[in-house]
Amino acid sequence: MISNLEKYNKDLDTLIDNGQLLLSSMQKECHPNNFEAVVKKKFKTKSNEYIKKIPIFSNKYQDWYSESLITIKQLLPDRMNDFIRLYEKPKTTRKEITHENYTIEDYLNNITVTSSMYGKIVGPESAIPRFKQQLNILKSIKKRFTSTLFDIKQLVQADLFDSELEAAKELVNKGYLRGAGAIAGVVLEKHLAQVCINQGIKIIKKKSSISDFNDKLKGAKTYETPTWRKIQHLGDLRNLCDHKKKRDPNIEDVDELIEGVEKITKTIF
């Protein structure tokens, strides 16, 4: 449990720190003169060192957004749609682009609205408050680590899954391929069952299989067809290890199963 808790904390700290640098990047790009003055006042002799660390926003934002979205989906799912909305342009056509509906996606496309009478109406600086909100949503997760509202059950489960998959790898090294595959299959089944709970998906069938969970999750649009196919394939490999088939599993089958399960448990929540 401790190792996973520490890992989540460390990863979250890194995301927040990178978010702060991205915010500085936006401020630097939109208000270069004011930004430099503020940085020199705050960091004094270390101001140049700080400025060198600031990335180009368009080069690093998408990576930060993707990682943050996964974290929010797992640990603060009720704010996920808010986080997405701050980035994406509205699905419906906007009659006009204003400061109130300007998004981070507009910023990345360098959208500026001007008027012959009034000059510049709205521009990239309007995205700064949106990004600040995204960063604050991410920061709010930090409080859950010290709050009684944070459910550590999944962290305990994640640590257990890690241990079980390590045990499966040991069995592979010793030549016990069926046993290793069976362990990996159980981990996958338990994880998919937990994902169904996380997503509010009801499972009526008492003895549900990997295929049952997989179909339910695809039906709920938790993931797309390529992921569904991958999990179906992993289920087939698990069955190859669990039941007598026309052929026995080989080491490539079991390695693929273990690696696939590791990826699923780390990316789908």
C-alpha positions as CSV (number, residue, x, y, z in Angstrom):
1,M,0.0,0.0,0.0
2,I,2.7,2.5,1.0
3,S,4.6,2.0,-2.3
4,N,1.6,2.8,-4.4
5,L,0.5,5.7,-2.2
6,E,4.0,7.2,-2.4
7,K,4.0,6.6,-6.2
8,Y,0.7,8.4,-6.6
9,N,1.9,11.3,-4.5
10,K,5.2,11.6,-6.4
11,D,3.5,11.4,-9.8
12,L,0.9,14.0,-8.7
13,D,3.6,16.4,-7.5
14,T,5.4,16.1,-10.8
15,L,2.2,16.8,-12.7
16,I,1.5,19.9,-10.5
17,D,5.1,21.2,-10.9
18,N,4.9,20.7,-14.7
19,G,1.5,22.5,-14.6
20,Q,3.0,25.5,-12.8
21,L,5.7,25.7,-15.5
22,L,3.0,25.5,-18.2
23,L,1.2,28.3,-16.5
24,S,4.4,30.4,-16.5
25,S,4.8,29.6,-20.2
26,M,1.3,31.0,-21.0
27,Q,2.0,34.1,-18.9
28,K,5.4,34.6,-20.6
29,E,3.9,34.1,-24.1
30,C,0.9,36.5,-23.4
31,H,2.6,39.1,-21.2
32,P,6.4,38.9,-21.8
33,N,7.4,42.2,-20.3
34,N,5.3,41.9,-17.1
35,F,6.2,38.3,-16.7
36,E,10.0,39.0,-16.8
37,A,9.6,41.7,-14.2
38,V,7.6,39.4,-11.8
39,V,10.0,36.6,-12.2
40,K,13.0,38.8,-11.4
41,K,11.3,40.1,-8.3
42,K,10.3,36.6,-7.1
43,F,13.5,34.6,-8.0
44,K,16.1,37.5,-8.0
45,T,19.5,36.0,-9.0
46,K,17.9,32.7,-9.9
47,S,15.4,34.2,-12.4
48,N,17.3,33.2,-15.5
49,E,17.6,29.6,-14.2
50,Y,13.8,29.5,-13.7
51,I,13.1,31.0,-17.1
52,K,15.3,28.3,-18.8
53,K,13.0,25.6,-17.3
54,I,9.9,27.1,-18.9
55,P,8.7,25.0,-21.8
56,I,6.9,26.1,-25.0
57,F,3.3,25.6,-24.0
58,S,2.2,24.0,-27.3
59,N,5.0,21.4,-27.1
60,K,4.2,20.1,-23.7
61,Y,0.5,20.8,-22.9
62,Q,-1.0,17.7,-24.7
63,D,1.3,15.3,-22.7
64,W,0.4,17.1,-19.5
65,Y,-3.3,17.1,-20.3
66,S,-3.4,13.3,-21.1
67,E,-1.6,12.4,-17.9
68,S,-3.7,14.7,-15.8
69,L,-6.9,13.4,-17.3
70,I,-6.0,9.8,-16.4
71,T,-5.2,10.9,-12.9
72,I,-8.5,12.9,-12.5
73,K,-10.5,10.0,-14.0
74,Q,-9.2,7.7,-11.4
75,L,-9.0,9.9,-8.3
76,L,-11.5,12.7,-8.9
77,P,-14.0,11.4,-11.5
78,D,-16.7,13.9,-10.7
79,R,-14.5,16.7,-12.0
80,M,-13.3,15.0,-15.2
81,N,-16.0,16.6,-17.4
82,D,-15.1,20.1,-16.0
83,F,-11.4,19.4,-16.8
84,I,-12.2,18.4,-20.4
85,R,-14.6,21.3,-20.9
86,L,-11.9,23.8,-20.0
87,Y,-9.8,22.4,-22.9
88,E,-12.2,21.5,-25.6
89,K,-14.1,23.9,-27.9
90,P,-17.9,23.5,-27.4
91,K,-19.5,20.8,-29.5
92,T,-22.1,23.3,-30.7
93,T,-21.1,26.1,-33.0
94,R,-20.4,29.3,-31.0
95,K,-22.1,32.4,-32.3
96,E,-19.1,34.4,-31.3
97,I,-15.8,33.7,-29.4
98,T,-15.7,35.7,-26.2
99,H,-13.5,35.9,-23.1
100,E,-16.1,33.7,-21.4
101,N,-16.1,30.8,-23.9
102,Y,-12.5,31.0,-25.1
103,T,-10.8,27.6,-24.4
104,I,-7.3,26.2,-24.2
105,E,-7.8,24.5,-27.6
106,D,-8.4,28.0,-29.0
107,Y,-5.1,29.1,-27.4
108,L,-3.2,26.2,-29.0
109,N,-4.7,27.4,-32.4
110,N,-3.7,31.0,-31.6
111,I,-7.3,32.2,-32.1
112,T,-7.6,36.0,-31.9
113,V,-10.8,37.9,-32.6
114,T,-10.6,41.5,-33.8
115,S,-12.9,44.3,-34.8
116,S,-12.3,47.1,-37.3
117,M,-13.9,49.5,-34.8
118,Y,-12.5,48.2,-31.5
119,G,-9.4,46.3,-32.5
120,K,-8.6,43.2,-30.5
121,I,-11.7,41.7,-28.8
122,V,-10.3,38.5,-27.4
123,G,-7.1,36.6,-27.7
124,P,-4.8,33.9,-26.2
125,E,-4.6,35.6,-22.8
126,S,-8.2,34.6,-22.2
127,A,-7.1,31.0,-21.9
128,I,-5.0,31.7,-18.8
129,P,-7.9,31.6,-16.3
130,R,-9.1,28.3,-18.0
131,F,-5.7,26.7,-17.4
132,K,-5.5,28.0,-13.9
133,Q,-8.8,26.2,-13.2
134,Q,-7.5,22.9,-14.7
135,L,-4.4,23.2,-12.5
136,N,-6.5,23.9,-9.4
137,I,-8.7,20.8,-10.2
138,L,-5.5,18.7,-10.3
139,K,-4.2,20.4,-7.0
140,S,-7.5,19.5,-5.3
141,I,-6.6,15.8,-5.7
142,K,-3.7,16.4,-3.4
143,K,-6.0,17.0,-0.5
144,R,-7.6,13.6,-0.9
145,F,-4.4,11.9,0.1
146,T,-4.8,13.4,3.6
147,S,-8.6,13.3,3.7
148,T,-10.8,10.6,5.2
149,L,-12.8,10.9,1.9
150,F,-10.0,9.3,0.0
151,D,-10.6,5.5,-0.5
152,I,-7.3,3.7,-0.3
153,K,-8.9,0.4,-1.2
154,Q,-7.8,0.7,-4.8
155,L,-4.3,1.6,-3.8
156,V,-4.1,-1.6,-1.7
157,Q,-5.6,-3.6,-4.6
158,A,-3.1,-2.1,-7.0
159,D,-0.2,-3.1,-4.8
160,L,-1.6,-6.6,-4.5
161,F,-1.9,-6.9,-8.3
162,D,1.7,-5.8,-8.7
163,S,2.8,-8.5,-6.3
164,E,0.7,-11.1,-8.0
165,L,2.1,-10.3,-11.4
166,E,5.6,-10.4,-10.1
167,A,4.8,-13.9,-8.7
168,A,3.5,-14.8,-12.2
169,K,6.8,-13.7,-13.7
170,E,8.7,-15.9,-11.3
171,L,6.6,-18.9,-12.3
172,V,7.4,-18.2,-15.9
173,N,11.1,-18.2,-15.1
174,K,10.7,-21.6,-13.4
175,G,8.8,-23.0,-16.3
176,Y,5.3,-23.1,-14.7
177,L,3.5,-21.4,-17.7
178,R,0.0,-22.5,-16.9
179,G,0.2,-21.3,-13.3
180,A,1.7,-18.0,-14.3
181,G,-1.1,-17.4,-16.9
182,A,-3.8,-18.4,-14.5
183,I,-2.5,-15.8,-11.9
184,A,-2.4,-13.1,-14.6
185,G,-5.9,-14.0,-15.7
186,V,-7.3,-13.7,-12.2
187,V,-5.6,-10.2,-11.8
188,L,-7.2,-9.1,-15.1
189,E,-10.7,-10.4,-14.0
190,K,-10.5,-8.7,-10.6
191,H,-9.3,-5.4,-12.1
192,L,-12.1,-5.4,-14.7
193,A,-14.6,-6.1,-12.0
194,Q,-13.3,-3.1,-10.0
195,V,-13.5,-0.9,-13.1
196,C,-17.1,-1.8,-13.5
197,I,-17.7,-0.7,-9.9
198,N,-15.8,2.5,-10.5
199,Q,-17.9,3.2,-13.6
200,G,-21.2,2.4,-11.9
201,I,-21.9,-0.6,-14.2
202,K,-24.1,-3.3,-12.6
203,I,-23.1,-6.9,-13.1
204,I,-26.1,-9.2,-12.7
205,K,-24.4,-12.5,-13.6
206,K,-23.0,-14.1,-10.5
207,K,-19.9,-15.8,-12.0
208,S,-18.9,-13.2,-14.6
209,S,-15.9,-13.7,-16.8
210,I,-13.3,-11.5,-18.4
211,S,-15.5,-11.4,-21.5
212,D,-18.6,-10.4,-19.5
213,F,-16.8,-7.5,-17.9
214,N,-15.2,-6.5,-21.2
215,D,-18.5,-6.4,-23.0
216,K,-20.1,-4.3,-20.3
217,L,-17.3,-1.8,-20.2
218,K,-17.2,-1.4,-24.0
219,G,-21.0,-1.0,-24.0
220,A,-20.6,1.8,-21.4
221,K,-18.0,3.5,-23.6
222,T,-15.3,3.1,-21.0
223,Y,-13.0,2.4,-23.9
224,E,-13.1,1.8,-27.6
225,T,-13.1,-1.3,-29.8
226,P,-9.3,-1.7,-30.1
227,T,-9.0,-1.9,-26.3
228,W,-12.0,-4.3,-26.2
229,R,-10.3,-6.5,-28.8
230,K,-7.0,-6.5,-26.8
231,I,-8.8,-7.6,-23.6
232,Q,-10.7,-10.3,-25.5
233,H,-7.3,-11.6,-26.8
234,L,-5.9,-11.5,-23.2
235,G,-8.9,-13.5,-22.1
236,D,-8.2,-16.1,-24.8
237,L,-4.7,-16.4,-23.6
238,R,-5.9,-16.9,-20.1
239,N,-8.3,-19.6,-21.2
240,L,-5.4,-21.3,-23.0
241,C,-3.6,-21.5,-19.7
242,D,-6.6,-22.5,-17.6
243,H,-8.1,-25.2,-19.8
244,K,-6.8,-28.1,-21.9
245,K,-6.8,-26.9,-25.5
246,K,-5.4,-28.3,-28.8
247,R,-2.0,-26.9,-27.8
248,D,-0.2,-25.9,-24.6
249,P,0.6,-22.2,-23.9
250,N,4.2,-21.2,-24.8
251,I,6.4,-18.7,-23.1
252,E,5.5,-16.0,-25.6
253,D,1.8,-16.5,-24.9
254,V,2.3,-16.1,-21.2
255,D,4.7,-13.2,-21.4
256,E,2.2,-11.4,-23.7
257,L,-0.6,-12.1,-21.2
258,I,1.3,-10.7,-18.2
259,E,2.5,-7.6,-20.1
260,G,-1.0,-7.0,-21.4
261,V,-2.5,-7.3,-17.9
262,E,0.1,-4.9,-16.5
263,K,-0.8,-2.3,-19.1
264,I,-4.5,-2.7,-18.5
265,T,-4.2,-2.3,-14.7
266,K,-2.2,0.8,-15.1
267,T,-4.3,2.6,-17.8
268,I,-7.9,1.7,-17.4
269,F,-9.8,2.7,-14.3
